Amino acid sequence: MASVLFILTSHDKLGDTGNPTGFYIDEMAAPYWALTDAGHEVTIASVKGGKPPIDPNSLDDDPDKRPEPVTRFLGDATASAKLEDTPAVADVTIDGFDAVFLPGGHGTMWDFADNADIARLVSGVWAKDGVVGAVCHGPAGLLGATKPDGSPLVKGVRVNGFTDSEEKTVGLTDEVPYLLESRLRDLGADFVGKDDWEAFTVTDQRVVTGQNPQSAEKVGAALVKALA
């Protein structure tokens, strides 16, 4: 059994729009169940600690329209309790964790990339031969991570994430502080993207990444495989 650290955004406002954001709950829930059903233990932390904000765009008001992993997560007392009072990343050490996973949501674009504690945790897992995973905007948390030699963690690694094309499609190119695909490419990542909204994952050198919300279940399966 592996111990996996999930890190969620604490940012709840979408730039200057005033619209709410946060983490995409399906991007957290699907990998959560994939890992726990495989016997692994998941700890959920967030940037500031406490109760992280769920992006309302990821939680349909009609429970019948929610993805099955989301319904299962919210209906499970043990699982849902993990969101009520998460530890802050500043208080988390990498000791005991075999993997770290970064769910997305637009909030990550503001509080993941320049967060020294996320960089410390991701770099630490990588340095001890652990698995690093992220989906959609979650790879923003890879931008500050480094290999033991100080080079960017993503340099020379095949990765994907929310594409510049997808950001344009949702009309938020001018609202986000940077474009994720472009930033990953600037760091030397071998970015491999598919068509907008296509479910797609890449696994390379113990790094598992998924492109968009549609990729959440594939990312979960890939994480389980990488930890096997």
N, C-alpha and C positions, 0 to 999 in steps of 0.2 A: 504493500500500500504506500502510495506517495502522498506527501502533504503539499497542497497547492494553495498559493496566495493569490486571491483576486483583488485587484485594486480598482476602485470606482472613483469617478470624478465627483467633486463637491461643488462644481460651478453650475449655477442655475439660471443664468441670463444669457440670451443669445446676442452677444455684441451690444450694439446701440439700439436694437429693435425693441427691447423691453419684453420680448417674448420669452417664455420659460424654456429651459432646456435641462440637461442632466445626463444620466446614463440611460442607454437603451436596455430595457429590462429583458427583452428576448435574447440580446447578445450576452447577457449574464446568465439567464436561466437555462438555456439549452446546453451550454458547456458545463454548467453546474451539475445538471442531472447526468450528463454523459460521464463525467468524472466520478460522481458519488455512486452511480449505479455500477461503475467498474470497481468500486471498493476504495477509491481514493478519498482523502479528507480535504475539504475546502474551508479555508478561512477567508472572510471577506473584510477588507479594510477600505478606507477611502482617504482622500487627500486631507481633509480637515477633521475626519472622525465624525461620530454621531450618525445621524440618519441621512444618507446621501439622497439627492433629488433624482427622482425618476422622470425622464423626459416624457411629458404627456403624449407626445406623438407616438410613443411606443406602447401605450397602454390604452387600448380601445375601451370606451365607456361601456360597450356591450360585452359582458364577460364571454358570451358565446363566440365572439369573433377573435378572442385572444388565442395566440399560439398555445398548444397543449403544454409545453414546458413552463410557460408563464402562469397558466392556470394552476398547474401542479405546484409551482413554487409558492405562489400566494396562498394556496390552500393547505400548505404543509407548515405546521406550527414551528417545527425546528428550523426549517429553512428560512421562512419569512422573518423569524426572530433575529437572524443574523444581520438584517438590514436596519434594525432598530437603533443599535448603538455600536457602530463599527469603530475599531481603533484607527487613529490617524497614522498615516504612513511614517511620520516622524518618530512614532513610538514603536515601530515594528522593526525587528531585526531579522536578518535572513536565516539565522540559525534554525535548522529543522525543516526548512522548506526545500522541496525538490523541484518546484516549478513556480512560475509567476505568470498570471494571465491578466490581460488588460481589455475588458469590455469597452465598447465605444459609446457613442452618443456625442453630440456636438460639444457638450461641456468640456470634454477632454482637451479640446483645441486650446482652451484657455489655461488649464492648470496642470497639464501633463508634461509638456515639452521642456519647460525650464524648471522642473521640480527636482531638486537635488536628491530628495529622499527616494523618489521613484527611480531616478538614475542609479542610486546606490543599490536599491533592491534588485533591479533588473540586472545590473552589472554583476552583482554578487551571485545571483543564481547562475548566470552564464559562466562565471569564473569557476564554479564548482561543478561544472558539467551538467547543470540542470537544464530544464526545458523552459523556453520563453515563448509565450503566446500572446496574440492580440488580434482584435477584429474591428473592422470598419474604421472609426477614428481612433480606436485604442492604440494603434501603432505610434500615435503622438508620444506615447510614453517610452518609445524606443529611441527617440531623437537625441536624448541626452545620455544614453547608456553607452558604455565603452567596453572594449575588450581589455584584458590585462595589460596589453602593450600601449593602451591609451588611445587607440584608433576607434572610430565609431563602431559600435556593435553591428550595425547594419551594412557596413562597408563590405562589398563583395558577396553579400548574402541575397539570395532570391527572396523577395518579400512582396506582399501586396497590402492593400488597405483601401479606404474610400478614395476613389480616383478623382482627379481634377475634373474629368468629364461629369462624374456624378454630382460633384459640388456645384458645377454650373447648372446641371439639370434641376437641382432643388432651389436654385436662385440665391445661393448664399456665398458665392465667390467673393463678393465685396464686403461680406459681414464677418467672415472668419479671419483671424489674425495672420494666417498663412495657408497655403495649399499643401495638404499632407503629402500627396504623391510627389510634388515638386521638391519638398524638403527632404524626403527620403532619397530621392535621386541626387540631390545636392551633396548628401553625405556619402555617396558612392554605392548606395543600394542598387541591386539589380531588380528594379520594380517590374513585376509581371502582372498586368491587369487584364481583365476580360471586359466584355460589353457591360454597359450600365445594368445594374441590378441582377447580373448573373451570379448565381451561387458559386463561389470559387475559393479555394484555399491553396496555400503553398507551404511546404515544409522543407527547410534547408538548414543544415548545420544546427539542429536543435531549436530552430526558430519556426514557429507555426503562426501563420497569419491568414486572415480571411478578409474579403473585400468589402462586405456590406452586411446589413441585417439578414439578408437572405442566406448568408454563409454561416450563420451561427451554429446550426446543427453539424455542418461539415467540419467546422473548427473543433467542436467538441469531440467528434470522432477522431480527428487528426491528433488532438492532444492525448487522447487515450492511447492511440497507437504509438506516439512518440515516447510515452512513459512506460510502455510495455517492455 
